[in-house]
Amino acid sequence: MTRIYQTLSILLIFAATFASGMVKADNDLPSGVIATVNGTAIPQSLLDQSVQASVRQGQKDSPELRQAIKNELIGREVVAQEATRLNLDKTPTAQQQFAQLKQNFLIDLAVIDYLNKHPATESDLRSFYDRQVKELTDAQQYKLRLITVATEAEAKSLLSQINKSKSDVFPALAKEKSIDASKQTSGALDWVVSTQIIPAIGNVIVNLPKGGVAASPIQTPAGWNIVRVEDKRPFKAPAFEDSKNQLANEWAQKMRMEYAQQLRNAAKIVD
């Protein structure tokens, strides 16, 4: 999949290259077509879909945006046609990637269709909220500070600096050295319960006192982590109304998993 993403990035560069001088007005274009490339039509619907996606990401629908996207679509088609001419789409690797892309696309279609047919009601979300609050009644919440680096050696070096320093160097090191997004807040994270984070870290913080730092770096898929418990408190449930968006996302994830399990149970699987 990495090659696919790299290719898409290259296409964006091509689109910018083609933006000047490439697009010519053609009053003879069929209805619903914004351009043709060597006889292949680029439909208006594809432009509209791309514009809508950009608007959802915060951009403003404007003639300039539409022209830029049109140029990009033309550039992409030009390069795609060249790849086809060179038979690059016929290689075994390309065919495998096509198959995976198709599978992922079909999965998304199936899940979206299922969620549209089984939307979460206010009652569903309220019940989901009440159940979660009940399960977490006796839980502790933790305010953490985190440093994530790529190697164990670097993590051990930073941990040694933290332990030996007479002042609190943790925030400064997090801001300077961490590769986690939390470096923007000097490593500070929001309140969490231990079950909300990866078990490798969650199982450690429950045994740390306020102000305690994990005795050794903790390895996770993101890297090697140095963790400090800034504070702890009994679980404090957010108001239902303040949680509705998060609840809706969690409910959708729950439904996805249940749907996948239903399909698996009904399938004839030989392994």
Secondary structure, 3 states (H helix, E strand, C coil): CHHHHHHHHHHHHHHHHHCCCCCCCCCCCCCCEEEEECCEEEEHHHHHHHHHHHHHCCCCCCHHHHHHHHHHHHHHHHHHHHHHHCCHHHCHHHHHHHHHHHHHHHHHHHHHHHHHHCCCCHHHHHHHHHHHHHHCCCCEEEEEEEEEECCHHHHHHHHHHHHHCCCCCHHHHHHHHCCCHHHHHCCECCCEEHHHCCHHHHHHHCCCCCCCECCCCEEECCEEEEEEEEEEEECCCCCHHHHHHHHHHHHHHHHHHHHHHHHHHHCCCCC
